Amino acid sequence: MRRALAVIAAFCSGFFVFYTVRLLAVTGFLTRTRPGGGGAYVGAVAFPVLALLFGWAAWRAWRGAARVPIARADSR
């Protein structure tokens, strides 16, 4: 279950990395924003932060799944 969560979080992280690169490419590294386009600046901060958070969550979930022992039926 944790591995599935890790994979989903990794895909979300990849999406936000892609969208950060796309935002910077479309806006010419934020030099060509339209008037009133302040959302580009918000996205330039929020997308990398979300990418890092989802990447961290994916890494923790993947590593945590390796550490969880499989319970045996006869364990008490």
C-alpha positions in Angstrom: 0.0 0.0 0.0 2.8 2.4 0.8 4.6 1.6 -2.4 1.4 2.6 -4.3 1.2 5.8 -2.4 4.9 6.5 -3.2 4.3 6.0 -6.9 1.3 8.3 -6.9 3.3 11.0 -5.0 6.2 10.6 -7.4 3.9 11.1 -10.4 2.5 14.2 -8.7 6.0 15.5 -8.0 6.9 14.9 -11.7 3.8 16.8 -12.8 4.8 19.8 -10.7 8.4 19.7 -12.0 7.0 19.6 -15.5 4.7 22.5 -14.8 7.4 24.6 -13.2 9.6 24.1 -16.3 6.7 24.8 -18.6 5.8 28.0 -16.6 9.4 29.3 -16.9 9.6 28.4 -20.6 6.3 30.1 -21.5 7.0 33.2 -19.5 10.7 33.5 -20.5 11.8 33.0 -16.9 9.1 35.4 -15.8 10.2 38.2 -18.0 7.2 38.1 -20.4 4.1 38.0 -18.2 0.9 39.8 -19.3 -0.5 42.7 -17.4 -2.2 41.4 -14.3 -0.4 38.1 -14.6 0.7 37.9 -11.0 -0.4 34.3 -10.8 2.8 33.4 -12.7 4.8 34.5 -9.7 2.7 32.5 -7.3 3.1 29.5 -9.6 6.9 30.0 -9.7 7.0 29.6 -6.0 4.2 27.1 -5.4 5.0 24.6 -8.1 8.6 23.9 -7.0 7.5 23.7 -3.4 4.8 21.2 -4.2 7.2 19.2 -6.3 9.6 19.0 -3.4 6.9 18.1 -0.9 5.5 15.3 -3.1 9.0 14.1 -3.9 9.8 14.0 -0.2 6.5 12.2 0.5 7.2 9.6 -2.2 10.7 9.0 -0.9 9.4 8.6 2.7 6.6 6.3 1.6 9.0 4.2 -0.5 11.6 3.9 2.2 9.0 3.3 4.9 7.5 0.4 2.9 10.9 -1.3 3.0 11.1 -1.0 6.8 7.7 -2.3 7.7 8.0 -6.0 8.7 5.5 -8.4 7.2 3.4 -9.7 10.1 3.3 -13.4 10.4 0.2 -15.3 11.4 1.8 -16.8 14.5 3.4 -13.6 15.8 2.1 -12.1 19.0 
